[in-house]
Amino acid sequence: MELAVINHKGQDTGRKVTLSDEIFAIEPNDNAIYLDVKQYLANQRQGTHKSKERNEVAGSTKKIKKQKGTGGARAGSLKAPNFRGGGRVFGPRPRDYSFKLNKKVKQLARKSALSYKVIENSLVVLEDLSFEAPKTKNYIALLSGLSLSDKKTLLVLPEENKNVFLSSRNLPKAKVVTVNDVNTYQLLNADHLVLCEGSVSKLETILSK
């Protein structure tokens, strides 16, 4: 499959780039996407939640009233969970939410996400770009030229470019990543995927291993 390469003004450069059918035109696997996104979101969790149980709450251990003859339920400790200020029953404890996912499943998920972008006509191939200085207005002009100003976009660079990254950082709907860091969640979270011309071959190399 071939796509036209456009410049930063949205004009056709006359060049075309060939996209591998094994990566950009597969039958998307929704289960692989689900697992990869689930793992990504799980890895974002700190897992530092904690509540005190009855053995951790500060308070007296003295029996608060006699066992029998009060007309009410028996009670031994103010730290019991049925009293205000008592410990919580089975409360959250610090834990690690991460889980293992096979490399081939993660690759399949990214291929599926890329294929969805092609199916939805949400993939644009942009000629390689670089900014002389980090300026937000330069990135706004780029998005305007591509008619993506009001869209959530993901720009994939072939290699790290500090000026381009800093230029986009103040825009809430724009995200810039290198081809080595792109993941399934980012691909699906963006309305439009903008691949730099040099990123295509690198992405195909990474996902064909």
N, CA, C and O of each residue as an XYZ file, in Angstrom:
836
protein
N       0.848     -1.188      0.000
C       0.000      0.000      0.000
C       0.887      1.244      0.000
O       1.896      1.297      0.703
N       0.504      2.237     -0.791
C       1.302      3.461     -0.903
C       0.520      4.651     -0.379
O      -0.694      4.747     -0.555
N       1.248      5.564      0.275
C       0.667      6.819      0.755
C       1.523      7.972      0.280
O       2.749      7.872      0.225
N       0.870      9.067     -0.064
C       1.607     10.255     -0.498
C       2.278     10.919      0.695
O       1.723     10.955      1.793
N       3.471     11.441      0.469
C       4.206     12.183      1.498
C       3.868     13.658      1.343
O       3.989     14.218      0.254
N       3.441     14.288      2.438
C       3.091     15.700      2.372
C       4.086     16.529      3.168
O       4.794     16.014      4.034
N       4.129     17.835      2.857
C       5.040     18.714      3.593
C       4.305     19.367      4.765
O       3.139     19.065      5.020
N       4.995     20.262      5.473
C       4.414     20.847      6.681
C       3.246     21.789      6.388
O       2.539     22.204      7.306
N       3.039     22.128      5.108
C       1.903     22.959      4.725
C       0.721     22.127      4.230
O      -0.310     22.667      3.827
N       0.889     20.801      4.269
C      -0.182     19.914      3.821
C      -0.196     19.686      2.328
O      -1.164     19.143      1.795
N       0.863     20.093      1.638
C       0.924     19.952      0.180
C       1.651     18.662     -0.196
O       2.580     18.234      0.489
N       1.215     18.059     -1.287
C       1.822     16.816     -1.768
C       3.228     17.103     -2.287
O       3.434     18.020     -3.082
N       4.193     16.305     -1.825
C       5.583     16.507     -2.265
C       5.885     15.775     -3.562
O       6.936     15.982     -4.170
N       4.960     14.917     -3.984
C       5.202     14.129     -5.192
C       5.845     12.786     -4.894
O       5.930     11.924     -5.769
N       6.299     12.607     -3.657
C       6.895     11.323     -3.272
C       5.839     10.433     -2.647
O       4.843     10.910     -2.103
N       6.070      9.144     -2.733
C       5.178      8.179     -2.098
C       6.000      7.234     -1.227
O       7.162      6.948     -1.514
N       5.377      6.763     -0.171
C       6.039      5.800      0.715
C       5.202      4.530      0.727
O       3.974      4.580      0.797
N       5.888      3.388      0.658
C       5.204      2.096      0.630
C       5.096      1.554      2.052
O       6.099      1.410      2.752
N       3.885      1.259      2.464
C       3.642      0.711      3.796
C       3.498     -0.803      3.710
O       2.792     -1.319      2.844
N       4.164     -1.501      4.601
C       4.129     -2.953      4.613
C       2.735     -3.457      5.004
O       2.163     -3.028      6.006
N       2.204     -4.377      4.190
C       0.888     -4.942      4.493
C       0.910     -5.784      5.760
O      -0.123     -5.952      6.409
N       2.078     -6.315      6.120
C       2.196     -7.157      7.319
C       2.086     -6.340      8.599
O       1.907     -6.902      9.680
N       2.190     -5.029      8.486
C       2.148     -4.160      9.668
C       0.973     -3.193      9.618
O       0.334     -2.943     10.640
N       0.683     -2.652      8.446
C      -0.348     -1.623      8.323
C      -1.656     -2.134      7.715
O      -2.605     -1.364      7.565
N      -1.719     -3.412      7.368
C      -2.938     -3.904      6.716
C      -3.305     -5.305      7.202
O      -3.742     -6.145      6.416
N      -3.125     -5.554      8.505
C      -3.499     -6.854      9.047
C      -4.935     -6.807      9.564
O      -5.528     -5.734      9.679
N      -5.484     -7.973      9.871
C      -6.796     -8.042     10.516
C      -6.594     -7.677     11.985
O      -5.954     -8.440     12.708
N      -7.111     -6.544     12.452
C      -6.836     -6.111     13.833
C      -7.315     -7.128     14.868
O      -8.402     -7.695     14.754
N      -6.484     -7.337     15.864
C      -6.811     -8.260     16.950
C      -7.206     -7.445     18.181
O      -6.344     -6.899     18.869
N      -8.492     -7.365     18.452
C      -8.987     -6.530     19.548
C      -8.539     -7.032     20.921
O      -8.319     -6.236     21.835
N      -8.405     -8.342     21.062
C      -7.996     -8.876     22.365
C      -6.556     -8.506     22.685
O      -6.233     -8.197     23.832
N      -5.690     -8.537     21.678
C      -4.295     -8.140     21.884
C      -4.215     -6.661     22.255
O      -3.433     -6.267     23.119
N      -5.037     -5.849     21.587
C      -5.080     -4.418     21.911
C      -5.531     -4.211     23.351
O      -4.946     -3.419     24.091
N      -6.588     -4.941     23.740
C      -7.104     -4.821     25.108
C      -6.028     -5.154     26.138
O      -5.852     -4.426     27.115
N      -5.313     -6.249     25.922
C      -4.285     -6.678     26.884
C      -3.137     -5.677     26.961
O      -2.638     -5.383     28.047
N      -2.718     -5.155     25.812
C      -1.591     -4.218     25.799
C      -1.961     -2.896     26.462
O      -1.171     -2.336     27.222
N      -3.162     -2.398     26.174
C      -3.617     -1.149     26.801
C      -3.807     -1.356     28.307
O      -3.466     -0.489     29.112
N      -4.352     -2.508     28.669
C      -4.546     -2.816     30.084
C      -3.201     -2.836     30.813
O      -3.089     -2.317     31.924
N      -2.190     -3.429     30.197
C      -0.861     -3.467     30.826
C      -0.265     -2.070     30.941
O       0.326     -1.728     31.966
N      -0.417     -1.261     29.895
C       0.119      0.104     29.923
C      -0.512      0.915     31.051
O       0.189      1.592     31.803
N      -1.850      0.846     31.167
C      -2.546      1.614     32.203
C      -2.217      1.068     33.604
O      -2.119      1.827     34.568
N      -2.051     -0.255     33.698
C      -1.700     -0.851     34.991
C      -0.315     -0.378     35.438
O      -0.078     -0.160     36.626
N       0.588     -0.223     34.478
C       1.945      0.224     34.810
C       1.984      1.684     35.244
O       2.951      2.119     35.870
N       0.939      2.447     34.917
C       0.891      3.852     35.327
C       0.466      3.993     36.784
O       0.651      5.051     37.386
N      -0.101      2.936     37.350
C      -0.618      3.008     38.717
C       0.517      2.906     39.722
O       1.393      2.050     39.597
N       0.499      3.785     40.723
C       1.535      3.758     41.745
C       1.315      2.631     42.741
O       2.271      2.065     43.270
N       0.066      2.309     42.991
C      -0.228      1.223     43.912
C       0.129      1.533     45.353
O       0.417      0.620     46.126
N       0.114      2.821     45.732
C       0.512      3.213     47.093
C      -0.684      3.380     48.030
O      -0.532      3.889     49.141
N      -1.872      2.957     47.590
C      -3.068      3.106     48.420
C      -2.950      2.259     49.692
O      -2.428      1.144     49.673
N      -3.449      2.819     50.789
C      -3.385      2.102     52.063
C      -4.413      2.675     53.021
O      -4.552      3.893     53.131
N      -5.139      1.797     53.720
C      -6.008      2.232     54.804
C      -5.668      1.393     56.037
O      -5.153      0.281     55.920
N      -5.959      1.932     57.207
C      -5.592      1.239     58.437
C      -6.643      0.188     58.815
O      -7.845      0.446     58.765
N      -6.167     -0.981     59.187
C      -7.044     -2.015     59.682
C      -7.058     -1.949     61.213
O      -6.346     -1.137     61.803
N      -7.845     -2.778     61.842
C      -8.091     -2.598     63.275
C      -6.832     -2.769     64.122
O      -6.745     -2.210     65.215
N      -5.858     -3.532     63.635
C      -4.629     -3.688     64.400
C      -3.656     -2.515     64.222
O      -2.624     -2.457     64.891
N      -3.989     -1.576     63.314
C      -3.105     -0.438     63.049
C      -3.673      0.887     63.568
O      -2.947      1.877     63.658
N      -4.953      0.909     63.906
C      -5.580      2.136     64.376
C      -5.124      2.434     65.808
O      -5.020      1.530     66.637
N      -4.853      3.720     66.087
C      -4.470      4.117     67.438
C      -5.711      4.140     68.332
O      -6.745      4.683     67.944
N      -5.612      3.571     69.490
C      -6.757      3.563     70.393
C      -6.562      2.556     71.514
O      -5.666      1.714     71.459
N      -7.395      2.649     72.512
C      -7.302      1.770     73.669
C      -7.778      0.360     73.326
O      -8.642      0.170     72.470
N      -7.204     -0.613     74.005
C      -7.645     -1.996     73.827
C      -8.546     -2.444     74.989
O      -8.928     -3.609     75.094
N      -8.868     -1.482     75.850
C      -9.725     -1.799     76.993
C     -11.133     -2.150     76.502
O     -11.663     -1.540     75.573
N     -11.710     -3.149     77.156
C     -13.093     -3.514     76.820
C     -14.007     -2.358     77.202
O     -13.988     -1.893     78.342
N     -14.816     -1.889     76.232
C     -15.526     -0.626     76.433
C     -16.777     -0.755     77.311
O     -17.252      0.248     77.842
N     -17.310     -1.947     77.470
C     -18.464     -2.147     78.370
C     -18.505     -3.624     78.748
O     -17.861     -4.459     78.112
N     -19.249     -3.925     79.765
C     -19.295     -5.311     80.214
C     -19.964     -6.191     79.155
O     -20.727     -5.720     78.312
N     -19.653     -7.458     79.232
C     -20.080     -8.394     78.195
C     -21.604     -8.556     78.164
O     -22.206     -8.609     77.092
N     -22.219     -8.635     79.345
C     -23.649     -8.964     79.379
C     -24.430     -7.934     80.197
O     -23.876     -7.230     81.041
N     -25.692     -7.870     79.928
C     -26.567     -7.074     80.760
C     -26.794     -5.642     80.307
O     -27.484     -4.890     80.996
N     -26.241     -5.245     79.181
C     -26.408     -3.850     78.727
C     -27.605     -3.704     77.792
O     -28.050     -2.588     77.524
N     -28.114     -4.791     77.308
C     -29.235     -4.727     76.376
C     -28.805     -4.523     74.936
O     -29.622     -4.597     74.018
N     -27.510     -4.264     74.738
C     -26.996     -4.053     73.377
C     -26.062     -5.173     72.969
O     -25.843     -6.128     73.714
N     -25.523     -5.037     71.783
C     -24.587     -6.048     71.287
C     -23.293     -5.987     72.089
O     -22.883     -4.922     72.551
N     -22.659     -7.139     72.245
C     -21.389     -7.180     72.974
C     -20.317     -6.442     72.163
O     -20.351     -6.456     70.932
N     -19.389     -5.814     72.835
C     -18.323     -5.059     72.154
C     -17.060     -5.144     72.988
O     -17.096     -5.021     74.213
N     -15.936     -5.356     72.304
C     -14.681     -5.498     73.025
C     -13.712     -4.365     72.792
O     -12.940     -4.030     73.690
N     -13.725     -3.744     71.580
C     -12.691     -2.762     71.257
C     -13.285     -1.604     70.450
O     -14.137     -1.795     69.583
N     -12.809     -0.412     70.764
C     -13.226      0.771     69.992
C     -12.644      0.754     68.579
O     -13.097      1.484     67.697
N     -11.641     -0.088     68.383
C     -10.983     -0.136     67.076
C     -11.701     -1.073     66.102
O     -11.264     -1.254     64.965
N     -12.799     -1.660     66.557
C     -13.568     -2.551     65.681
C     -14.153     -1.759     64.504
O     -14.481     -0.584     64.664
N     -14.287     -2.371     63.348
C     -14.730     -1.645     62.142
C     -16.161     -1.119     62.210
O     -16.531     -0.257     61.413
N     -16.974     -1.617     63.142
C     -18.351     -1.125     63.211
C     -18.486      0.141     64.045
O     -19.590      0.661     64.202
N     -17.366      0.649     64.585
C     -17.378      1.908     65.321
C     -16.735      3.021     64.494
O     -15.826      2.782     63.699
N     -17.233      4.246     64.703
C     -16.642      5.409     64.043
C     -15.192      5.552     64.496
O     -14.899      5.527     65.691
N     -14.294      5.702     63.532
C     -12.879      5.810     63.856
C     -12.176      4.476     63.972
O     -10.976      4.417     64.238
N     -12.930      3.400     63.771
C     -12.320      2.073     63.840
C     -11.596      1.716     62.549
O     -11.611      2.475     61.580
N     -10.969      0.558     62.553
C     -10.225      0.114     61.372
C     -11.149     -0.309     60.247
O     -12.328     -0.591     60.462
N     -10.599     -0.347     59.055
C     -11.383     -0.743     57.889
C     -11.200     -2.238     57.635
O     -10.112     -2.781     57.829
N     -12.271     -2.895     57.203
C     -12.208     -4.326     56.912
C     -11.731     -4.536     55.475
O     -12.310     -3.995     54.533
N     -10.691     -5.311     55.321
C     -10.153     -5.640     53.991
C      -9.901     -4.389     53.148
O     -10.248     -4.350     51.968
N      -9.302     -3.377     53.752
C      -9.008     -2.145     53.031
C      -7.879     -2.326     52.028
O      -7.212     -3.361     52.030
N      -7.655     -1.329     51.168
C      -6.594     -1.441     50.158
C      -5.205     -1.473     50.789
O      -4.946     -0.788     51.779
N      -4.328     -2.262     50.214
C      -2.938     -2.342     50.664
C      -2.027     -2.042     49.487
O      -2.415     -2.266     48.341
N      -0.818     -1.538     49.743
C       0.115     -1.278     48.636
C       0.365     -2.551     47.825
O       0.603     -3.624     48.380
N       0.305     -2.405     46.505
C       0.529     -3.573     45.644
C       1.044     -3.141     44.293
O       0.933     -1.976     43.911
N       1.602     -4.083     43.581
C       2.128     -3.839     42.242
C       1.094     -4.346     41.237
O       0.739     -5.525     41.249
N       0.612     -3.454     40.364
C      -0.431     -3.825     39.409
C       0.128     -4.357     38.081
O      -0.629     -4.830     37.233
N       1.424     -4.280     37.906
C       2.007     -4.679     36.618
C       1.873     -6.186     36.400
O       1.822     -6.960     37.356
N       1.815     -6.592     35.124
C       1.770     -8.016     34.798
C       2.525     -8.237     33.493
O       2.725     -7.314     32.703
N       2.935     -9.474     33.292
C       3.762     -9.818     32.130
C       2.896     -9.994     30.884
O       1.791    -10.532     30.950
N       3.413     -9.535     29.765
C       2.736     -9.732     28.481
C       3.794    -10.111     27.453
O       4.851     -9.485     27.370
N       3.500    -11.131     26.681
C       4.491    -11.607     25.716
C       4.798    -10.550     24.655
O       3.931     -9.771     24.259
N       6.044    -10.545     24.210
C       6.511     -9.552     23.236
C       5.697     -9.621     21.937
O       5.379     -8.591     21.342
N       5.366    -10.837     21.506
C       4.637    -10.983     20.237
C       3.206    -10.442     20.351
O       2.646     -9.930     19.381
N       2.629    -10.564     21.543
C       1.280    -10.016     21.750
C       1.322     -8.497     21.679
O       0.437     -7.874     21.093
N       2.354     -7.898     22.277
C       2.499     -6.433     22.247
C       2.737     -5.948     20.811
O       2.214     -4.909     20.409
N       3.523     -6.701     20.047
C       3.752     -6.336     18.649
C       2.469     -6.439     17.842
O       2.170     -5.573     17.019
N       1.709     -7.508     18.083
C       0.435     -7.685     17.382
C      -0.519     -6.541     17.710
O      -1.259     -6.075     16.844
N      -0.500     -6.095     18.958
C      -1.377     -4.996     19.369
C      -1.012     -3.704     18.634
O      -1.894     -2.987     18.163
N       0.270     -3.412     18.535
C       0.690     -2.192     17.826
C       0.374     -2.279     16.331
O      -0.056     -1.295     15.729
N       0.585     -3.447     15.737
C       0.231     -3.630     14.323
C      -1.274     -3.435     14.114
O      -1.711     -2.834     13.132
N      -2.047     -3.956     15.057
C      -3.510     -3.826     14.965
C      -3.935     -2.367     15.075
O      -4.818     -1.911     14.349
N      -3.293     -1.633     15.996
C      -3.615     -0.211     16.172
C      -3.258      0.580     14.912
O      -4.014      1.456     14.492
N      -2.108      0.271     14.313
C      -1.702      0.944     13.073
C      -2.664      0.612     11.937
O      -2.996      1.475     11.124
N      -3.107     -0.636     11.885
C      -4.045     -1.039     10.834
C      -5.383     -0.322     10.990
O      -6.016      0.048     10.001
N      -5.807     -0.130     12.232
C      -7.042      0.622     12.477
C      -6.915      2.057     11.960
O      -7.861      2.603     11.394
N      -5.749      2.659     12.157
C      -5.534      4.033     11.684
C      -5.644      4.105     10.161
O      -6.194      5.061      9.616
N      -5.117      3.089      9.481
C      -5.212      3.057      8.018
C      -6.668      2.874      7.590
O      -7.138      3.541      6.669
N      -7.383      1.959      8.268
C      -8.791      1.706      7.944
C      -9.630      2.969      8.123
O     -10.546      3.230      7.342
N      -9.309      3.756      9.166
C     -10.077      4.962      9.482
C      -9.582      6.196      8.715
O     -10.081      7.301      8.926
N      -8.602      6.002      7.828
C      -7.996      7.122      7.089
C      -7.467      8.204      8.035
O      -7.602      9.400      7.777
N      -6.868      7.754      9.128
C      -6.356      8.685     10.138
C      -4.828      8.682     10.185
O      -4.228      9.105     11.173
N      -4.214      8.206      9.119
C      -2.753      8.129      9.056
C      -2.222      9.097      8.005
O      -2.675      9.093      6.860
N      -1.255      9.928      8.404
C      -0.636     10.901      7.500
C       0.876     10.685      7.529
O       1.466     10.517      8.596
N       1.494     10.690      6.353
C       2.957     10.591      6.277
C       3.513     11.972      5.953
O       3.199     12.555      4.915
N       4.341     12.483      6.855
C       4.874     13.841      6.750
C       6.363     13.778      6.448
O       7.081     12.936      6.988
N       6.821     14.672      5.582
C       8.265     14.693      5.338
C       8.993     15.078      6.631
O       8.449     15.807      7.461
N      10.216     14.586      6.795
C      10.965     14.823      8.032
C      11.095     16.317      8.288
O      11.377     17.097      7.379
N      10.885     16.699      9.540
C      10.915     18.123      9.873
C      11.810     18.377     11.070
O      12.112     17.480     11.857
N      12.226     19.635     11.181
C      13.030     20.063     12.323
C      12.822     21.555     12.515
O      12.719     22.302     11.542
N      12.762     21.989     13.764
C      12.610     23.407     14.079
C      13.956     23.966     14.545
O      14.727     23.286     15.222
N      14.218     25.206     14.170
C      15.473     25.838     14.578
C      15.475     26.174     16.062
O      16.525     26.197     16.703
N      14.294     26.434     16.597
C      14.176     26.765     18.018
C      12.836     26.242     18.520
O      11.905     26.082     17.731
N      12.722     25.973     19.817
C      11.442     25.511     20.360
C      10.420     26.639     20.422
O      10.492     27.509     21.291
N       9.479     26.617     19.504
C       8.426     27.640     19.444
C       7.071     26.963     19.282
O       6.850     26.224     18.322
N       6.171     27.217     20.216
C       4.850     26.602     20.143
C       4.117     27.032     18.880
O       3.382     26.241     18.289
N       4.312     28.278     18.465
C       3.595     28.774     17.283
C       4.019     28.019     16.013
O       3.237     27.904     15.069
N       5.260     27.506     15.996
C       5.706     26.711     14.844
C       4.921     25.403     14.751
O       4.542     24.961     13.666
N       4.687     24.798     15.912
C       3.942     23.533     15.909
C       2.469     23.777     15.597
O       1.829     22.969     14.924
N       1.937     24.896     16.088
C       0.549     25.254     15.766
C       0.396     25.462     14.263
O      -0.603     25.058     13.667
N       1.401     26.098     13.656
C       1.372     26.318     12.203
C       1.428     24.997     11.453
O       0.775     24.833     10.423
N       2.213     24.052     11.973
C       2.292     22.724     11.355
C       0.936     22.034     11.386
O       0.484     21.501     10.372
N       0.285     22.041     12.548
C      -1.031     21.401     12.669
C      -2.068     22.093     11.797
O      -2.943     21.447     11.219
N      -1.962     23.403     11.709
C      -2.891     24.168     10.881
C      -2.722     23.795      9.411
O      -3.705     23.648      8.686
N      -1.474     23.642      8.975
C      -1.204     23.256      7.593
C      -1.735     21.867      7.261
O      -2.105     21.584      6.122
N      -1.767     20.998      8.286
C      -2.270     19.637      8.082
C      -3.769     19.529      8.345
O      -4.343     18.444      8.248
N      -4.409     20.668      8.681
C      -5.842     20.719      9.018
C      -6.173     19.821     10.209
O      -7.197     19.138     10.229
N      -5.278     19.840     11.204
C      -5.460     19.009     12.404
C      -5.417     19.842     13.677
O      -5.110     19.332     14.755
N      -5.729     21.134     13.543
C      -5.603     22.035     14.690
C      -6.471     21.634     15.871
O      -6.045     21.743     17.020
N      -7.691     21.170     15.595
C      -8.621     20.854     16.678
C      -8.694     19.357     16.964
O      -9.597     18.897     17.664
N      -7.738     18.598     16.419
C      -7.743     17.145     16.591
C      -6.656     16.713     17.577
O      -5.656     17.403     17.775
N      -6.884     15.557     18.183
C      -5.869     14.965     19.047
C      -4.874     14.234     18.150
O      -5.249     13.298     17.444
N      -3.610     14.654     18.173
C      -2.630     14.121     17.230
C      -1.449     13.471     17.944
O      -1.092     13.835     19.065
N      -0.857     12.498     17.257
C       0.379     11.860     17.718
C       1.385     11.937     16.586
O       1.175     11.358     15.519
N       2.477     12.651     16.817
C       3.542     12.770     15.821
C       4.670     11.826     16.202
O       5.190     11.893     17.316
N       5.049     10.949     15.283
C       6.110      9.963     15.543
C       7.367     10.376     14.782
O       7.383     10.407     13.552
N       8.418     10.693     15.538
C       9.690     11.124     14.962
C      10.640      9.936     14.812
O      10.597      9.012     15.624
N      11.503      9.944     13.780
C      12.461      8.848     13.621
C      13.520      8.824     14.723
O      14.040      7.764     15.071
N      13.829      9.985     15.259
C      14.803     10.082     16.354
C      14.471     11.305     17.200
O      13.677     12.155     16.795
N      15.077     11.385     18.359
C      14.746     12.459     19.296
C      15.065     13.829     18.698
O      16.143     14.043     18.143
N      14.120     14.743     18.820
C      14.306     16.116     18.355
C      13.755     17.047     19.437
O      12.544     17.230     19.562
N      14.649     17.615     20.197
C      14.248     18.384     21.374
C      13.396     19.597     21.015
O      12.438     19.908     21.722
N      13.730     20.280     19.931
C      12.985     21.486     19.559
C      11.539     21.172     19.182
O      10.622     21.905     19.554
N      11.339     20.082     18.444
C       9.980     19.695     18.059
C       9.194     19.269     19.299
O       8.027     19.627     19.458
N       9.847     18.499     20.176
C       9.172     18.036     21.390
C       8.752     19.209     22.276
O       7.616     19.260     22.749
N       9.664     20.141     22.497
C       9.355     21.294     23.351
C       8.297     22.200     22.727
O       7.521     22.837     23.439
N       8.268     22.257     21.407
C       7.287     23.102     20.723
C       5.867     22.583     20.892
O       4.905     23.349     20.838
N       5.744     21.271     21.099
C       4.407     20.671     21.205
C       3.947     20.515     22.646
O       2.771     20.255     22.898
N       4.865     20.672     23.591
C       4.574     20.279     24.969
C       3.465     21.104     25.622
O       2.811     20.632     26.551
N       3.252     22.316     25.150
C       2.248     23.193     25.760
C       0.866     23.045     25.126
O      -0.073     23.752     25.492
N       0.750     22.121     24.175
C      -0.530     21.913     23.489
C      -1.179     20.642     24.029
O      -0.630     19.554     23.854
N      -2.337     20.757     24.683
C      -2.937     19.597     25.357
C      -3.345     18.457     24.429
O      -3.385     17.303     24.856
N      -3.649     18.761     23.165
C      -4.099     17.714     22.249
C      -2.995     17.172     21.355
O      -3.243     16.313     20.509
N      -1.774     17.672     21.536
C      -0.661     17.248     20.687
C       0.355     16.453     21.505
O       0.695     16.832     22.626
N       0.828     15.366     20.943
C       1.854     14.558     21.602
C       2.900     14.165     20.579
O       2.578     13.821     19.442
N       4.163     14.221     20.997
C       5.281     13.854     20.124
C       6.094     12.755     20.798
O       6.489     12.885     21.956
N       6.340     11.674     20.065
C       7.159     10.577     20.586
C       8.131     10.127     19.499
O       7.939     10.416     18.318
N       9.179      9.414     19.917
C      10.089      8.812     18.941
C       9.547      7.444     18.553
O       8.700      6.883     19.248
N      10.029      6.926     17.465
C       9.524      5.657     16.950
C       9.800      4.510     17.918
O       9.079      3.512     17.917
N      10.838      4.644     18.745
C      11.177      3.587     19.708
C      10.233      3.579     20.909
O      10.129      2.568     21.603
N       9.549      4.688     21.160
C       8.727      4.817     22.370
C       7.230      4.696     22.122
O       6.446      4.667     23.071
N       6.830      4.625     20.872
C       5.393      4.627     20.576
C       4.754      3.336     21.093
O       5.324      2.252     20.967
N       3.557      3.471     21.678
C       2.864      2.289     22.197
C       1.402      2.272     21.739
O       0.899      3.240     21.167
N       0.747      1.160     22.003
C      -0.623      0.941     21.524
C      -1.597      1.979     22.080
O      -2.455      2.481     21.355
N      -1.462      2.297     23.363
C      -2.378      3.253     23.985
C      -2.288      4.616     23.299
O      -3.311      5.237     23.012
N      -1.069      5.079     23.036
C      -0.892      6.380     22.384
C      -1.479      6.372     20.969
O      -2.088      7.350     20.537
N      -1.291      5.264     20.259
C      -1.818      5.169     18.895
C      -3.338      5.264     18.879
O      -3.920      5.934     18.026
N      -3.971      4.588     19.827
C      -5.439      4.571     19.854
C      -6.014      5.840     20.456
O      -7.129      6.239     20.121
N      -5.258      6.478     21.344
C      -5.754      7.674     22.019
C      -5.780      8.888     21.094
O      -6.509      9.848     21.341
N      -4.987      8.841     20.037
C      -4.919      9.969     19.097
C      -5.974      9.819     18.001
O      -6.236      8.721     17.511
N      -6.574     10.955     17.631
C      -7.522     10.937     16.512
C      -6.796     10.730     15.187
O      -7.294     10.053     14.287
N      -5.608     11.325     15.084
C      -4.823     11.222     13.846
C      -3.379     10.907     14.174
O      -2.796     11.480     15.095
N      -2.805      9.986     13.407
C      -1.409      9.597     13.558
C      -0.603     10.239     12.438
O      -0.915     10.059     11.261
N       0.436     10.989     12.804
C       1.308     11.642     11.829
C       2.675     10.978     11.910
O       3.397     11.135     12.895
N       3.023     10.233     10.863
C       4.315      9.554     10.811
C       5.284     10.362      9.967
O       4.977     10.714      8.828
N       6.451     10.656     10.519
C       7.488     11.275      9.699
C       7.999     10.235      8.697
O       7.985      9.034      8.967
N       8.441     10.712      7.557
C       8.850      9.808      6.483
C       9.921      8.823      6.953
O       9.895      7.646      6.594
N      10.854      9.312      7.751
C      11.928      8.440      8.233
C      11.477      7.455      9.297
O      12.192      6.500      9.598
N      10.299      7.673      9.872
C       9.800      6.788     10.934
C       9.223      5.493     10.386
O       9.204      4.472     11.072
N       8.754      5.542      9.143
C       8.049      4.383      8.581
C       8.951      3.158      8.536
O       8.579      2.088      9.020
N      10.146      3.316      7.951
C      11.052      2.168      7.818
C      11.524      1.677      9.187
O      11.666      0.473      9.397
N      11.766      2.603     10.116
C      12.201      2.206     11.449
C      11.101      1.461     12.191
O      11.365      0.491     12.901
N       9.866      1.923     12.020
C       8.723      1.272     12.676
C       8.541     -0.133     12.123
O       8.268     -1.068     12.876
N       8.693     -0.289     10.802
C       8.560     -1.602     10.200
C       9.667     -2.544     10.664
O       9.436     -3.739     10.847
N      10.867     -2.004     10.851
C      11.983     -2.823     11.348
C      11.720     -3.307     12.770
O      11.956     -4.472     13.092
N      11.230     -2.403     13.619
C      10.961     -2.756     15.020
C       9.870     -3.815     15.124
O       9.989     -4.761     15.903
N       8.799     -3.654     14.333
C       7.636     -4.546     14.458
C       7.770     -5.832     13.644
O       6.887     -6.688     13.700
N       8.852     -5.979     12.893
C       9.040     -7.204     12.107
C      10.042     -8.136     12.764
O      10.337     -9.205     12.229
N      10.573     -7.743     13.929
C      11.559     -8.584     14.613
C      10.881     -9.820     15.203
O      11.545    -10.654     15.820
